[in-house]
């Protein structure tokens, strides 16, 4: 299983490259990512991008519900952002965190829904693996996670949004939330 890369690793600031085929190397990366996502417990992993395991490719996966189904996104492109925004108002709202910046959370405003076109592995009936293209609309928490993971593919971290939105960043230790400055 791959280790999750943390800030200040330079790979987290690179624009990831497109995937050209679903070969054995990519299949191994997908397996490693799934294991790393499932293993992330503190905090619970809800999404993981390939750059977070040190691979600069346009791949991410999400699992917004613990024990839920994992959805794989390859070469994703958000084609529409809703005008409606979702903004957390308390620590009980959607405070964004990142496996690559452990124990840090902040309220980040994002679109409430997104339309995304992506490729995903077709379930193999034989040893022939292929990619299929889908376009879907995601709303609420899954949309929030997708926007966060898309940022990773473009070398953007959630702390960039914290600065841009003049938001507060918190470091969590046990039950204690301490405001930190960037």
Backbone torsions as a table, in degrees:
resi	resn	phi	psi	omega
1	UNK	NA	138.8	179.9
2	UNK	-77.5	147.1	176.2
3	UNK	-83.8	144.5	178.4
4	UNK	-78.4	128.1	-179.9
5	UNK	-75.6	138.2	-179.9
6	UNK	-119.0	163.2	175.5
7	UNK	-59.4	133.6	18.4
8	UNK	-105.1	30.4	-177.8
9	UNK	-51.9	132.5	-177.6
10	UNK	-64.1	-26.9	-177.7
11	UNK	-64.2	-25.7	179.1
12	UNK	-71.0	-13.4	-179.2
13	UNK	-106.6	5.7	-179.9
14	UNK	-93.9	149.9	171.0
15	UNK	-80.6	123.9	-175.9
16	UNK	-73.4	153.4	-178.2
17	UNK	-90.6	150.3	178.8
18	UNK	-65.8	153.6	173.6
19	UNK	-89.3	132.8	-177.3
20	UNK	-101.6	-22.7	177.3
21	UNK	-159.6	160.6	179.2
22	UNK	-95.9	71.0	-179.8
23	UNK	-88.4	-176.9	-176.6
24	UNK	-63.4	-31.9	177.8
25	UNK	-63.9	-45.4	179.9
26	UNK	-66.8	-40.3	177.7
27	UNK	-60.2	-39.6	178.1
28	UNK	-66.1	-41.2	177.6
29	UNK	-60.6	-44.1	179.3
30	UNK	-61.6	-41.2	178.1
31	UNK	-64.0	-43.8	178.9
32	UNK	-63.1	-42.4	179.6
33	UNK	-63.4	-43.1	-179.5
34	UNK	-62.5	-43.1	178.1
35	UNK	-62.8	-43.5	180.0
36	UNK	-64.6	-40.8	179.8
37	UNK	-64.4	-45.4	-179.7
38	UNK	-67.1	-30.1	-178.0
39	UNK	-78.5	-19.1	-177.7
40	UNK	-71.2	106.9	-176.0
41	UNK	-111.6	-34.7	-178.2
42	UNK	-128.0	85.2	7.2
43	UNK	-85.3	167.2	174.9
44	UNK	-64.0	127.4	178.7
45	UNK	-78.0	128.9	176.5
46	UNK	-114.4	-11.1	178.2
47	UNK	-162.5	153.2	179.4
48	UNK	-152.8	131.6	177.4
49	UNK	-106.1	149.7	-178.8
50	UNK	-53.2	-39.6	177.6
51	UNK	-58.3	-24.6	-179.6
52	UNK	-73.4	-11.2	171.8
53	UNK	-113.1	18.5	174.9
54	UNK	85.3	16.9	-178.0
55	UNK	-118.6	116.1	-176.2
56	UNK	-87.0	70.3	176.9
57	UNK	-129.6	153.9	-176.3
58	UNK	-82.6	73.4	179.1
59	UNK	-137.0	136.3	165.9
60	UNK	-148.0	164.5	176.4
61	UNK	-138.2	150.0	178.8
62	UNK	-129.2	152.9	172.8
63	UNK	-148.3	79.5	-174.1
64	UNK	-63.0	-24.7	179.1
65	UNK	-109.4	131.2	175.6
66	UNK	-54.2	135.9	-178.5
67	UNK	66.4	7.1	178.3
68	UNK	-78.3	174.8	178.8
69	UNK	-69.5	140.8	175.8
70	UNK	-91.2	131.5	176.4
71	UNK	-109.0	130.0	-178.3
72	UNK	-101.0	131.3	179.2
73	UNK	-119.2	119.7	178.2
74	UNK	-119.1	133.9	-177.6
75	UNK	50.4	48.4	-177.0
76	UNK	-73.6	152.9	174.6
77	UNK	-144.2	121.8	175.2
78	UNK	-79.5	120.1	-176.3
79	UNK	-99.0	-14.9	177.7
80	UNK	-155.2	134.3	173.6
81	UNK	-111.3	132.3	177.6
82	UNK	-66.7	153.5	175.4
83	UNK	-74.7	-28.0	178.6
84	UNK	-69.7	133.8	-176.8
85	UNK	-112.0	153.5	173.0
86	UNK	-117.9	127.1	-176.9
87	UNK	-128.6	126.4	175.8
88	UNK	-70.3	147.0	-179.4
89	UNK	-118.4	-8.7	178.5
90	UNK	-156.1	175.0	179.0
91	UNK	-62.7	-15.5	178.6
92	UNK	-87.6	-8.0	177.5
93	UNK	-80.6	-164.3	178.4
94	UNK	-81.9	93.8	172.9
95	UNK	-93.1	126.4	-174.8
96	UNK	-84.9	140.0	174.8
97	UNK	-134.3	179.6	-177.4
98	UNK	-152.5	134.9	177.9
99	UNK	-63.6	-22.5	178.7
100	UNK	-87.7	-3.8	175.2
101	UNK	-137.6	70.8	-172.0
102	UNK	-57.2	145.3	172.6
103	UNK	67.4	16.8	177.8
104	UNK	-120.0	135.1	-177.5
105	UNK	-140.4	152.0	178.8
106	UNK	-156.8	151.8	172.6
107	UNK	-76.3	121.3	179.4
108	UNK	-124.5	126.4	178.7
109	UNK	-85.5	130.4	178.5
110	UNK	-139.8	170.3	176.0
111	UNK	-63.5	143.2	-177.9
112	UNK	-74.7	-21.4	175.2
113	UNK	-150.1	155.4	178.9
114	UNK	-138.8	149.6	169.6
115	UNK	-105.5	128.8	-175.5
116	UNK	-132.2	135.4	172.9
117	UNK	-106.7	133.0	-176.1
118	UNK	-155.8	167.2	172.7
119	UNK	-106.2	152.2	178.0
120	UNK	-148.3	152.0	179.9
121	UNK	-64.6	133.9	172.9
122	UNK	-74.6	137.7	179.8
123	UNK	-59.6	124.8	-174.4
124	UNK	-75.3	128.4	171.8
125	UNK	-96.5	-17.5	175.0
126	UNK	-134.7	-164.4	177.9
127	UNK	-82.0	0.8	177.4
128	UNK	-83.3	109.9	179.0
129	UNK	-97.3	140.4	176.6
130	UNK	-145.4	161.6	178.7
131	UNK	-99.6	141.3	172.2
132	UNK	-116.6	152.6	-179.3
133	UNK	-102.9	135.3	179.1
134	UNK	-130.8	153.5	169.1
135	UNK	-128.4	125.5	-177.1
136	UNK	-140.6	158.4	173.5
137	UNK	-107.2	130.7	176.4
138	UNK	-120.8	141.6	-178.6
139	UNK	-126.7	163.5	172.7
140	UNK	58.2	-134.0	-173.2
141	UNK	-58.8	-46.2	177.1
142	UNK	-57.0	-37.5	177.9
143	UNK	-64.6	-38.8	178.5
144	UNK	-62.0	-46.5	-179.5
145	UNK	-63.3	-43.8	-179.6
146	UNK	-60.3	-44.1	-180.0
147	UNK	-63.4	-38.8	177.4
148	UNK	-62.3	-47.2	-178.0
149	UNK	-68.9	-36.6	175.2
150	UNK	-60.1	-39.8	176.7
151	UNK	-56.4	-42.9	179.3
152	UNK	-57.6	-36.8	-179.7
153	UNK	-70.5	-16.4	-179.5
154	UNK	-109.5	13.2	176.9
155	UNK	74.6	22.3	-178.5
156	UNK	-110.1	137.5	177.2
157	UNK	-109.6	156.1	-177.9
158	UNK	-61.8	-24.9	178.0
159	UNK	-67.5	-21.9	174.1
160	UNK	-65.1	-38.9	177.3
161	UNK	-70.4	-34.5	177.2
162	UNK	-59.2	-46.6	179.0
163	UNK	-65.8	-46.5	-177.9
164	UNK	-62.2	-38.2	-177.5
165	UNK	-92.7	3.8	-179.7
166	UNK	52.1	47.5	-177.2
167	UNK	-96.6	177.1	178.5
168	UNK	-102.0	143.2	177.1
169	UNK	-111.6	134.5	-179.5
170	UNK	-120.3	143.0	170.8
171	UNK	-104.7	131.0	-177.7
172	UNK	-107.2	131.2	175.4
173	UNK	-134.6	107.9	-175.2
174	UNK	65.3	-122.1	177.8
175	UNK	-97.9	3.5	-174.6
176	UNK	-97.1	129.3	175.7
177	UNK	-108.6	119.4	179.7
178	UNK	-116.4	126.3	177.5
179	UNK	-70.7	134.5	178.1
180	UNK	-123.6	156.9	178.8
181	UNK	-105.0	150.6	177.6
182	UNK	-98.7	NA	NA
